[in-house]
């Protein structure tokens, strides 16, 4: 039996399309799009971010958590 392979949908980095040079930790609306409902950071393979922007998002989320702008956990 021959199985057909699914074509992978290529995800594009939204932050590259928005032409962002820097992800600001004070922009909680943008950062909350990269968090799950429990407060975990969504991985790059699910968001479609490029490596550069995923690192920026990670650092910005951690800074916002430290400043108290974003929660560590949502129970």
VEXDREN-2710 file (C-alpha; in Angstrom, 1 decimal):
% VEXDREN-2710
k/r/px/py/pz
1/UNK/0.0/0.0/0.0
2/UNK/1.2/3.4/-0.9
3/UNK/0.7/6.1/1.7
4/UNK/0.5/9.7/0.7
5/UNK/2.5/12.1/2.7
6/UNK/0.9/15.3/3.9
7/UNK/2.5/18.5/2.8
8/UNK/3.7/20.6/5.7
9/UNK/2.2/24.0/6.0
10/UNK/5.0/26.5/6.1
11/UNK/4.4/28.9/9.0
12/UNK/5.7/32.4/8.6
13/UNK/7.0/34.5/11.4
14/UNK/4.4/37.1/12.3
15/UNK/7.0/39.3/13.9
16/UNK/9.0/39.4/10.7
17/UNK/5.9/40.3/8.7
18/UNK/5.3/43.1/11.2
19/UNK/8.9/44.2/10.7
20/UNK/9.7/44.3/14.4
21/UNK/13.3/44.9/15.4
22/UNK/12.7/44.6/19.1
23/UNK/10.0/42.8/21.2
24/UNK/9.2/45.1/24.1
25/UNK/8.5/43.5/27.5
26/UNK/5.9/46.2/28.2
27/UNK/3.7/45.1/25.3
28/UNK/1.7/42.5/27.3
29/UNK/-1.0/42.1/24.6
30/UNK/1.5/40.9/22.1
31/UNK/3.3/38.7/24.6
32/UNK/0.2/37.1/25.8
33/UNK/-0.4/35.7/22.3
34/UNK/2.7/33.5/22.9
35/UNK/1.5/32.1/26.2
36/UNK/-0.8/29.1/26.8
37/UNK/-3.9/29.4/29.0
38/UNK/-1.8/28.1/31.9
39/UNK/1.0/30.7/31.3
40/UNK/3.6/28.6/29.6
41/UNK/5.6/29.9/26.6
42/UNK/4.4/28.3/23.3
43/UNK/7.3/26.7/21.4
44/UNK/8.6/27.9/18.1
45/UNK/7.3/25.0/16.1
46/UNK/3.8/25.9/17.1
47/UNK/3.9/29.6/16.7
48/UNK/6.0/29.7/13.5
49/UNK/8.4/32.3/14.8
50/UNK/11.9/32.5/13.4
51/UNK/14.7/31.7/15.9
52/UNK/15.7/35.3/16.4
53/UNK/12.2/36.5/17.3
54/UNK/11.5/33.4/19.4
55/UNK/14.5/34.3/21.6
56/UNK/13.3/37.9/21.8
57/UNK/9.8/36.8/22.8
58/UNK/11.3/34.4/25.5
59/UNK/13.4/37.1/27.0
60/UNK/10.6/39.7/26.9
61/UNK/8.2/37.3/28.6
62/UNK/10.7/36.5/31.3
63/UNK/11.3/40.2/31.9
64/UNK/7.6/41.0/32.0
65/UNK/7.1/38.2/34.6
66/UNK/9.9/39.6/36.7
67/UNK/8.3/43.0/36.6
68/UNK/4.9/41.6/37.5
69/UNK/3.3/42.4/34.2
70/UNK/2.6/38.8/33.2
71/UNK/1.8/35.9/35.6
72/UNK/4.2/32.9/36.1
73/UNK/1.2/30.6/36.3
74/UNK/-2.5/30.8/35.7
75/UNK/-4.3/28.4/38.0
END
